[in-house]
């Protein structure tokens, strides 16, 4: 989609991608990993506060698809 806003957060191993227009604010991300997702802070995603496996598991639960991830290759 042209002009779609997309934010990326990387820890070197994984990149979490957030598409705010798709977000339905279900809050699963905040409830699952509050140390990573805090909408009151900027940036609101602090990827360094969880392991890659924790991030993958949480992103897989996003009901709207606003959160996705890509594994980084060396």
N, C-alpha and C positions, 0 to 999 in steps of 0.2 A: 504494500500500500504506500503510495507516494506521500511524503510528508509525515509519516508515522513517527512519533516520538519514541525513542528507544535509548535506555540508559544501560551501560555495561559496567559491571564490577568484577574485578578479577583478583585472584590470589596467586596467579601464575600457573596453577594446575587446572582451575575451572573458571569460567566466566559466567556469572549470573546475569541474565538479560531481563530487564523490566520494561514492559510496555504499558505505561500508565493509562492509556485510553481503554485498554482491555480490562483493567482492574475493576472488580465488582466489590472490593472492600470487604470480602468475607472474613478477613482477619486471621486466616489459618497461618499465614507466615509469622505474624506477630505472636500468636499463641504458641506456635511450635518452637520458634527460635527467637525469643525476645531479645537476646543478646546481639542478634544480627539485625533484626528489623525493628526500627523505632521511628515511627512517623513524625515524632516531635523533634527529631534531630536532623541535621544536614551534614553530610549525606545521610539519608535514612536507612541505607543498607551498609552495614559494616561487615563485609564478607570475611575479614580476618578473624572474627570472633567465633567461627565454627569450622569444623573439619570439612573437607571436600565431600565425604560420605554423608555427613549431616545435611549439608547444603543440597546435595542431589536428592536425598530422601524427602526433604521439605518441599523443594521445588516441584517434585512429582505430585505433590498433594494440592497444588494450586488449582482451584476449580475453574478459573476463568482463562487460564493460559497466559496471564499477564507476566508470569515469571517462567523463564525457561533457562536452560544452561547449555553451554558448549564446553567440551573438554578441550583444553589447549594441548597442542602437540609441540614437542621440542623442536 
